[in-house]
Every structure is written in structure tokens, then in C-alpha cells.
């Protein structure tokens, strides 16, 4: 499914409390707004390309994690594919 221009996400089978996905961002794509994680965490593994988070560039083989109460706005200049998941940490 196209989440925003140049951003495609494919949801994968998961289990309660965990949502898994593969995401592709075309060269020059940027997340449409701030991605806020109020009560859940998110982690991803960069499969190919480069994903930019603030002033850090994450290349193939990089694992990135965000805990609850964090936010980010990923973008890419090269295009990127990442495998990730969101996990519910609420009591």
C-alpha cells in the first residue's frame, strides 16, 4: 500500500502486540510528518539503501530502535528498504 508519495509499506503477519512490516522509500522520499511513538516502540533493520534520521545516516545492516515517548521523521536520498516492527509496551 502507498502510505505517501514514494513510500510503500507491506504489512506482514504478526502476533498480538507486534506489527511487522517491510517499507520501501523511493530516492528523495521523506516521511509526511513527525512519526510519534507515544505508548509503543519501533525498531527497524535497513536491508538496502540509506535511511536518514536527523543528522545520522543508517546504511545496510544497521539496526535502529525507538522507545515509547520518542518521535522521528525518516527520509532518504538514495532510496531504502527496511524491515521493522512496532511493539506495544502499554500495561
C-alpha positions, -999 to +999 in steps of 0.1 A: +000+000+000+012+035-008+015+054+025+026+087+009+042+096-024+073+074-028+066+054+004+052+019+001+046-004+031+037-041+032+023-054+064+035-089+074+018-115+095+023-107+132+010-116+166-009-096+193+011-066+204+036-067+174+030-052+140+057-062+114+063-046+081+086-040+051+089-004+039+104+010+007+111+047+003+120+060-032+150+082-037+142+117-022+112+104-002+105+119+033+080+107+059+050+130+055+051+142+091+066+136+125+062+099+134+053+099+171+055+068+194+035+077+225+029+043+241+047+019+218+082+013+204+095+009+169+126-008+155+139-015+120+167-031+101+180-014+070+181-041+042+194-019+014+200+018+007+203+045+033+178+060+057+184+094+073+172+101+108+181+137+119+219+140+113+226+102+112+226+081+081+219+044+085+231+020+058+226-017+051+229-038+081+220-010+106+195-017+134+177+013+147+153+014+177+129+040+192+113+036+226+080+049+238+077+086+241+100+093+211+095+107+176+114+108+143+110+118+106+129+095+083+140+104+048+163+090+021+183+104-007+193+070-022+161+050-017+158+024+011+142-009+021+138-017+057+122-045+077+107-034+110+081-038+137+061-018+162+055-032+196+030-023+223+045-017+257+014-004+274+004-023+306 
